[in-house]
């Protein structure tokens, strides 16, 4: 288990994340998706 600390971030992301990390990752993704969706919607109703 201590060997995980040696891994790069990219290698670690391919491994199973801790619960907190995965929650943060999901929250970041949802926020990004919501932002993109909101921007798309605002462009639709721009005219």
N, C-alpha and C positions, 0 to 999 in steps of 0.2 A: 504493500500500500504506500509506504513512504516514497517509493520510486516515482509515483505520480507527479510529485513536485518537480522532478527533473524534466518531465515532458513539456514540450512547447504548448502554447495555448491552442494552436490548431490541432495538435495530436489529442489534447485533452478534450476538445469539443467533439471529437469522433467517439470518445469513450462515453460511458454513461455519466452524466453530470450529477452533482449532488442536487437534492431537492430544491434548495434555495437558488442555485444557479439556473436550473431549468425554469423555475418560476420567473426569475428576472428575465431570462431569455424570451419566454412566452410573452411577458408583459411588454418587452421592447418591441417584439414582432407585432403584437396587437396594436400598440400605439402607432407604429409605423403604418400598418395597414389601414387603420382608422384615418390617419392623416392623409394618406394617398386617396382613400375613398372620398373624404370630405373635399379635397381639392378637385377631384374628378367631378363631383356633384356640383360644386360651385361653378365650374367651367360650363357644365351643361345648361345652367340657368343664367349664364352671363348675358346672353343676347336679349 
